[in-house]
């Protein structure tokens, strides 16, 4: 096989810095305070981490290990603290089963600094990957309904019992559980028979090509993952600051207002549309464009809400004293006029409960779980 010379994997990020990443090698044993983990193969990568399949040497059990970049060690500690808080709760809430479990967390010394490691039981593909298996990238209702019900159970547990706001509910952060060990065993066999290609950087570092777990096995229920941006919350508490990727960002965040757990409900509403129709609901390239898309699709926000945003937040940037939109011209495209049919009407009614302009008027996860559209079929 000819050596790899082109840019691959984590190198493709415009933010890539070689020394930020731990130089893991397949076959290497990563030592934690309690045991060792032998790396079997690379599962994936991101801007701030690489993810590997490994086997615990003390119990012969498979795990995934996410090794963060050295500049994110504080974020690794915070994410682990959220997981540990959740797992310490004495709760039998069904939604707890849809939250990723943490097996162990520890710091790892690398040649250029410290890295934080999160060890989890393995999971399957993301719902983003699963979406690509459907025509036009659209989840059929028979699959979408139970998926959303599970995620609402997860949010009900997080908001009511754990006191946690996720703030980053994206398709790539929701993985499907494994119903059997077969995908992992097939991965191990494939890596043994056809070792992953790698690009040699120097005698101490290689960049491996990722290998996904096989997808030809029936997926299990969804699991909400990646709590790197999650925050602790308490009843009635409000927070400030920018959160959420722009396509899922709640209006109160864009408008510089205080926000609470309702941002997760808005986030899930926007994601639900994306899963159903294979496209983003609001497609602005800036916060102003995103707000304009919301006004076009949902109609103007209530005047009282706008006035509050003008007085307490940044509403004056976007709305005049008469509470009328003052940005670029908007072509109305109400979502309830785009789609027709009885099933669609019920679906849109669900979304309206999630995408209310006023946070306090959004339905809770428990209320949404009882919605007729989710309970039908």
URDAWO-V390558 format. One record per backbone hydrogen bond with DSSP energy under -0.5 kcal/mol. CO is the residue of the C=O (numbers start at 1). NH is the residue of the N-H. If there is no record, write none. Layout:
BEGIN
co=(CO,CO)
nh=(NH,NH)
END
This chain:
BEGIN
co=(8,9,10,13,17,17,18,20,22,25,28,28,29,30,30,35,36,37,37,38,39,41,42,44,48,49,50,51,51,52,53,53,54,55,56,56,61,63,64,65,65,66,66,67,69,70,72,73,74,75,76,77,78,79,80,81,82,83,84,86,89,93,94,95,96,98,101,104,106,108,110,113,115,116,117,118,118,119,119,120,125,126,127,128,129,130,131,134,135,137,140,140,141,143,144,145,146,147,148,149,150,151,152,153,154,155,156,156,157,157,158,158,163,165,167,168,170,171,171,171,173,173,174,175,176,177,181,182,183,183,184,185,186,187,188,189,190,197,198,198,199,199,202,205,205,206,207,218,221,223,224,227,231,234,239,245,245,246,250,250,251,252,253,255,259,260,261,261,262,263,264,265,266,267,268,269,270,271,272,273,274,275,286,287,288,289,290,291,292,293,294,295,296,297,302,303,304,305,306,307,308,309,309,314,315,315,318,318,320,324,330,334,334,335,341,342,343,344,345,346,347,348,349,350,350,351,351,353,357,358,359,364,365,366,367,368,371,372)
nh=(11,12,13,16,20,21,21,70,24,28,30,39,31,32,37,32,57,30,39,55,27,53,211,51,69,46,67,43,44,65,40,41,63,38,60,61,56,54,120,52,67,68,118,50,72,73,76,77,78,79,80,81,82,83,84,85,86,87,88,89,91,96,97,98,99,224,103,119,117,115,113,110,108,68,106,66,120,103,104,64,176,130,131,132,132,133,134,137,138,139,143,144,145,147,148,149,150,151,152,153,154,155,156,157,158,159,160,161,161,162,163,164,233,231,244,170,173,127,128,174,175,225,127,223,124,220,185,186,187,214,188,189,190,191,192,193,194,209,4,200,201,207,205,201,202,208,199,179,177,175,100,230,165,237,259,248,249,249,253,254,255,257,256,314,239,263,264,265,266,267,268,269,270,271,272,273,274,275,276,277,278,139,290,291,292,293,294,295,296,297,298,299,333,335,306,307,308,309,310,311,312,313,315,317,318,319,326,327,323,320,332,337,338,339,345,346,347,348,349,350,351,352,353,353,354,354,355,363,359,361,362,368,369,370,370,371,375,376)
END
